[in-house]
Amino acid sequence: MQADYDTLSKTIASLTEGETDTVALMATIACELHHSDDRFDWTGFYRVTAPEMLKIGPYQGGHGCLQIPFSRGVCGAAARTGETQLVDDVDAFPGHIACASSTRSEVVLPVKNKAGEVIAVLDIDSNQPAAFTTADASALQAILDATFAR
């Protein structure tokens, strides 16, 4: 089963309408995304909690890393650059942090507020290699922008 992003975006918009608490928004999105697609092995957020530092936020799946500096890993790269990281093979990514040994590929997207500041990253891991496409990344970014940059 792969995500139907059109339906998913409408569902998330409906569930989060009027909600302003970022953690509540992240928890709802993580849950909806995680259960929408068999490729999604770990789905969650890392929040910017201090300069150059991410801490784990709401997620679905096994445990994640508690802290990730902007200088390390795929999540750090997304936070540092403000750009989506689409990684077909995590073992080939310099400085990859293996929070779960089952992860083979991942997509990490910056979460920006309405001022354009990175407030978090959305990390989706898969136990399949090359699981994500640019179409996935675009659809996921649209959901994040509609929710957090409004």
C-alpha positions as CSV (number, residue, x, y, z in Angstrom):
1,M,0.0,0.0,0.0
2,Q,1.4,3.4,-1.0
3,A,0.2,6.7,0.3
4,D,-2.7,8.5,-1.5
5,Y,-1.3,11.9,-0.9
6,D,-4.4,13.8,-2.2
7,T,-6.6,12.0,0.3
8,L,-3.9,12.2,3.0
9,S,-3.5,16.0,2.7
10,K,-7.3,16.5,2.9
11,T,-7.5,14.2,6.0
12,I,-4.6,16.0,7.7
13,A,-6.1,19.4,6.9
14,S,-9.4,18.3,8.4
15,L,-7.9,16.8,11.5
16,T,-5.6,19.8,12.2
17,E,-8.0,22.6,11.3
18,G,-7.7,25.4,13.9
19,E,-4.9,23.7,15.8
20,T,-1.9,25.9,16.6
21,D,0.1,23.7,18.9
22,T,3.1,22.4,17.0
23,V,3.5,19.2,19.0
24,A,-0.1,18.3,18.5
25,L,0.2,19.0,14.7
26,M,3.4,16.9,14.5
27,A,1.8,14.0,16.4
28,T,-1.2,13.9,14.2
29,I,0.9,14.1,11.0
30,A,3.3,11.4,12.1
31,C,0.4,9.1,12.9
32,E,-1.5,9.7,9.7
33,L,1.6,9.4,7.5
34,H,3.0,6.3,9.2
35,H,-0.2,4.3,8.7
36,S,-0.7,5.4,5.1
37,D,2.2,3.6,3.4
38,D,3.9,0.2,3.8
39,R,7.3,1.8,2.9
40,F,7.2,4.0,6.0
41,D,9.1,2.1,8.7
42,W,9.8,5.0,11.0
43,T,7.9,8.3,10.7
44,G,8.6,11.3,12.9
45,F,9.8,14.7,13.7
46,Y,13.0,16.1,15.1
47,R,12.4,19.6,16.6
48,V,14.9,22.5,16.7
49,T,15.2,23.0,20.5
50,A,18.5,24.9,20.7
51,P,20.9,26.5,18.2
52,E,22.2,23.8,15.8
53,M,20.4,21.0,17.8
54,L,17.4,18.7,17.0
55,K,15.6,16.7,19.6
56,I,13.1,13.9,18.9
57,G,9.5,14.9,18.7
58,P,6.3,12.9,18.0
59,Y,6.9,9.8,16.0
60,Q,5.6,6.3,15.1
61,G,7.8,3.2,14.9
62,G,10.7,2.0,17.1
63,H,12.8,4.3,19.2
64,G,14.7,7.1,17.5
65,C,17.9,9.0,18.4
66,L,17.2,11.5,21.2
67,Q,19.4,14.3,19.9
68,I,20.9,15.1,16.5
69,P,23.3,18.0,15.9
70,F,22.8,20.0,12.7
71,S,26.4,18.9,11.8
72,R,25.5,15.1,11.6
73,G,23.4,12.8,9.6
74,V,20.6,13.1,7.1
75,C,18.4,15.0,9.6
76,G,21.1,17.4,10.4
77,A,21.8,18.1,6.7
78,A,18.1,18.9,6.2
79,A,18.0,21.2,9.2
80,R,21.3,22.9,8.3
81,T,20.5,23.5,4.6
82,G,16.8,23.9,4.8
83,E,16.6,21.4,1.8
84,T,15.0,18.0,1.4
85,Q,17.3,15.1,1.7
86,L,16.4,12.1,-0.4
87,V,18.7,9.2,0.4
88,D,18.4,5.9,-1.6
89,D,21.1,4.2,0.4
90,V,21.8,5.4,3.9
91,D,25.1,3.5,4.1
92,A,26.4,5.7,1.3
93,F,25.5,8.9,3.0
94,P,28.5,10.5,4.7
95,G,28.0,10.8,8.4
96,H,24.7,8.8,8.4
97,I,23.5,8.2,12.0
98,A,22.1,4.7,12.3
99,C,19.3,5.1,14.9
100,A,17.8,1.8,13.6
101,S,19.8,-0.9,11.9
102,S,16.8,-1.8,9.7
103,T,16.9,1.6,7.9
104,R,17.9,1.3,4.2
105,S,16.7,4.6,2.8
106,E,15.1,7.8,4.0
107,V,13.6,11.1,3.1
108,V,14.0,14.1,5.4
109,L,12.1,17.3,4.8
110,P,12.6,20.7,6.5
111,V,9.6,22.0,8.5
112,K,9.4,25.8,8.2
113,N,7.1,28.2,10.0
114,K,5.4,31.1,8.3
115,A,8.5,33.2,8.7
116,G,10.4,30.6,6.7
117,E,12.5,29.4,9.7
118,V,13.3,25.8,10.1
119,I,11.6,24.6,13.3
120,A,11.9,20.9,12.7
121,V,12.5,18.1,10.2
122,L,10.2,15.3,9.2
123,D,12.1,12.1,8.9
124,I,10.7,9.0,7.2
125,D,12.8,5.9,7.1
126,S,12.2,2.7,5.1
127,N,13.6,-0.8,5.5
128,Q,13.6,-0.9,1.7
129,P,16.4,0.6,-0.4
130,A,15.5,3.5,-2.7
131,A,12.0,3.6,-1.3
132,F,11.3,7.3,-1.9
133,T,10.9,9.4,-5.0
134,T,10.9,13.1,-5.7
135,A,7.1,12.8,-6.1
136,D,6.9,11.6,-2.5
137,A,9.1,14.5,-1.3
138,S,7.0,17.1,-3.1
139,A,3.7,15.7,-1.8
140,L,5.1,15.5,1.8
141,Q,6.5,19.0,1.6
142,A,3.1,20.3,0.4
143,I,1.5,18.8,3.5
144,L,4.1,20.3,5.8
145,D,3.8,23.8,4.2
146,A,0.0,23.7,4.4
147,T,0.2,22.8,8.1
148,F,3.1,24.8,9.5
149,A,3.6,27.7,7.2
150,R,0.0,29.0,7.3
